């Protein structure tokens, strides 16, 4: 882990796993993916131009769950790298 990444993660991890997961996973990944995949890739409008709300709701639920899972996975992986880097640097203090 580069020193810049190490210091960046030290700051980000202060917000905690839940907030990180919601911000990075849901807001920064899940919602944009929902918008792109629901309204750009999958056409949610029928032949008359009426929106198919069932598809929108399914997309919202799917991408919200996916975003939270992505954020949690990102937290888990990055925290693991951070802990390994702490050990490598000889720092025995594991959490802040």
C-alpha positions as CSV (number, residue, x, y, z in Angstrom):
1,X,0.0,0.0,0.0
2,X,1.4,3.4,-1.0
3,X,1.9,6.0,1.7
4,X,-0.7,8.2,0.0
5,X,-3.3,5.4,0.0
6,X,-2.4,4.5,3.6
7,X,-3.0,8.1,4.8
8,X,-6.2,8.4,2.7
9,X,-7.6,5.2,4.2
10,X,-6.7,6.4,7.7
11,X,-9.0,9.4,7.2
12,X,-11.8,7.5,5.4
13,X,-11.9,4.7,8.0
14,X,-12.7,7.2,10.7
15,X,-16.3,7.5,9.3
16,X,-16.9,3.8,10.1
17,X,-17.9,0.9,8.1
18,X,-21.6,1.7,7.8
19,X,-21.2,5.2,6.6
20,X,-18.4,4.2,4.3
21,X,-20.6,1.5,2.8
22,X,-23.6,3.8,2.3
23,X,-21.6,6.6,0.8
24,X,-19.1,4.7,-1.4
25,X,-21.3,1.7,-2.1
26,X,-24.9,3.0,-2.3
27,X,-24.5,6.7,-3.2
28,X,-21.3,6.5,-5.4
29,X,-21.9,3.2,-7.1
30,X,-25.4,1.8,-6.5
31,X,-27.4,4.9,-7.5
32,X,-25.4,5.7,-10.6
33,X,-25.6,2.1,-11.7
34,X,-29.3,2.1,-11.1
35,X,-29.8,5.2,-13.3
36,X,-27.6,3.9,-16.1
37,X,-28.9,0.3,-16.1
38,X,-32.5,1.2,-15.6
39,X,-33.0,4.2,-17.8
40,X,-30.2,3.9,-20.4
41,X,-29.5,0.2,-20.9
42,X,-32.9,-1.2,-20.1
43,X,-35.7,0.6,-21.7
44,X,-38.4,1.0,-19.0
45,X,-40.9,2.7,-21.3
46,X,-43.5,0.7,-23.1
47,X,-44.6,1.3,-26.7
48,X,-46.9,4.1,-25.6
49,X,-44.1,5.9,-23.7
50,X,-45.5,5.0,-20.3
51,X,-43.0,4.1,-17.6
52,X,-43.1,0.5,-16.3
53,X,-42.8,1.2,-12.6
54,X,-42.3,-2.5,-11.6
55,X,-39.0,-2.5,-13.6
56,X,-38.0,0.7,-11.9
57,X,-38.7,-0.6,-8.4
58,X,-36.9,-3.9,-9.1
59,X,-33.9,-2.0,-10.4
60,X,-33.9,0.3,-7.4
61,X,-34.0,-2.6,-5.0
62,X,-31.4,-4.6,-6.9
63,X,-28.9,-1.8,-7.3
64,X,-29.3,-0.6,-3.7
65,X,-28.5,-4.1,-2.4
66,X,-25.7,-4.4,-4.9
67,X,-24.3,-1.0,-3.9
68,X,-24.3,-1.9,-0.2
69,X,-22.7,-5.2,-0.9
70,X,-20.1,-3.5,-3.1
71,X,-19.4,-0.9,-0.4
72,X,-19.1,-3.6,2.3
73,X,-16.7,-5.6,0.1
74,X,-14.6,-2.5,-0.6
75,X,-14.4,-1.7,3.1
76,X,-13.4,-5.3,4.0
77,X,-10.7,-5.5,1.3
78,X,-9.2,-2.1,2.0
79,X,-9.3,-2.5,5.7
80,X,-7.4,-5.8,5.3
81,X,-4.8,-4.2,3.2
82,X,-4.5,-1.4,5.8
83,X,-4.1,-3.9,8.7
84,X,-1.4,-5.7,6.7
85,X,0.4,-2.4,6.0
86,X,0.2,-1.5,9.7
87,X,1.9,-4.8,10.6
88,X,4.5,-4.3,7.9
89,X,5.3,-0.8,9.2
90,X,5.7,-2.3,12.7
91,X,2.7,-0.5,14.2
92,X,1.0,-2.8,16.7
93,X,-1.9,-0.4,17.2
94,X,-4.7,-2.1,15.1
95,X,-7.6,0.3,15.4
96,X,-8.4,3.9,16.0
